[in-house]
Amino acid sequence: MIKTGPAQPPAPIERAAKVVAPPKAGAPTAPKHAVALQKTPAQVSELRAALDRAHRKMFGSAASPQALDVLTAQVSLETGSGTSMYNYNFGGIKGGAPGTNETAKLRTKEVYDGKEVEVRDGFRAYLALDAGADDYVRLLRGKFGAAIERA
């Protein structure tokens, strides 16, 4: 799962009271647009093709077969080979989607202070497979540019 935004843990799921963590200083204040959680399954071949299109947009050339294998493997790990993809989110990327700031709430497990905690957190939500692939490749390039270019 790729995390973006504040390093603070999200609010734990509680039955009786809602716990809300205060925003971290300097964090963006634009409200996220909540959208319904939708399962958006895709075949591995569709994931691979979308990743290749995103790579072409980002780098101006096709991804090498090795780079495409690595990208597809990581996305497959995150999405159960595409069967457990939600809102076209390729990598469990948290926060609001660029441009739309759309987010879908989903239960997830995180580890804080050595304890596994179930939380409900916002994950970027996209309207189409290619939008999710574009953002995923853009995010990886920004965070791990040298590794992506060498793959």
N, C-alpha and C positions, 0 to 999 in steps of 0.2 A: 504494500500500500504506500502510495506516495503522499506525503503530508505537505500541505501548504498552509500558510497563515500562522496564527499564534501557536507558540510551543506549549501553551497551557493545556491541561487535559480538558476534554469536553465534559459537559455535565453528565453525571451518572444517571442512569434510568432509575427512577424511584417511583413507587406506587402512590405514596401519599402526598409528597411535596415535590415541586419542581425546583431543582437547584440550577442556577444560572451563573456561570463564571463571568466575572467582569471582563470587558474587552481589554486586551493588552495595549499598553501605551504605544501609539504610532500605528496601530492596526487600522486597516481601512474601515470607514464607518458606513459605507453605502450598504443599505439593507439588502440582504439576499432575497431573491424572489423564490419562494418555496413552490415546488411543483410536485405533482403526484409521483410516487415511486412506480416505475414501470419496468418490468422485465423486458429486456431487448436482446434476446438471444441472437447469436450470429455463428455461422459456420467458421471454422478455422481458416478456410480458404478466403472467406469474406474479410476476416480480420487482417489477414496477410495482404490482401489487395488494397484495403483501406490504408494500412501502414505504408505500403509502397507509394500510394498516391500522396500521402502526407509527407513522406520523405522527399518526393520529387518537388513538392511545393516549397518545402523548407530549404532544401539544399540545391535545387535546380538539376538534380540528376537522380536516376534510379538508385535505390539502395543496393548494396552488394548482397549476393545471396546469403552470406554469413551474417551481415547486419540484420537482414530481414528475418533470418532464423532466430537470432537473439531477441529481437523485438517481439516476434510472434510468440516465442517461448515465454517471455516475461508476461505478456498480456494473457496468454493461455493460463499461466499460473494464477494470475489475479482474477480471472473470470471463469474458471472451470472450463477452459477451452471454448469460451464463448457462451456456454449454456447458462451461466449465472451472471450475465452482464445486465446491469441496470442503467437505464437512461443513457446508453451508449458510452458509459464511463469505462475507458480502457484499462485504467490502472488503480482503481480505488482512490482516485484523486479527490481530496476533500476541498470544501469551499464552494465558491460560486463560479460558474463557467464564465470565461472571458466574453465580454460583449453583452451577455444576457444576465449574468450574475445569478443564473438559475441553480438551485440546489435541491436535492431530494434527500429526505431523512431516511436513514437506514440504521438498523442495529448492527453494531460491530463490537469486537473485543479489542481492548487496548491494554497495555501493561504500564502501570504507573507505580513508582516506588516498589517495584518488584511484585506487584499484585495485578492479576488479571481482572479487569473490570469490564462489564458489559455496559456500553453506552449507546445512545442514539445520537448520530452525528450527521452533518450535512455533507453530501458528496456532490461534486459537479454533475450537472445534468445537461445533456445535449439533445438537440432535436433530430440529429442524424448521425449515422455511423461515421461518416467522413469528418464531421465536426469534432467528435470525440477523438478520432485518430489524429487530427491536426493538432489539437491541444496537447495530447499525450506526447507527440514527437516534439512539439515546441517546448514543453516543460522539460523533457529529458535533455534536449539540446541546451537549454538554459542552465540546468543543474549539472549535467554530465557531458558537456559538449565534446571534450577531448575524447572521451570513451566512445561516444556515438560516432564521431568522425573516424576513429580507428577501427571500428567493428567491420 
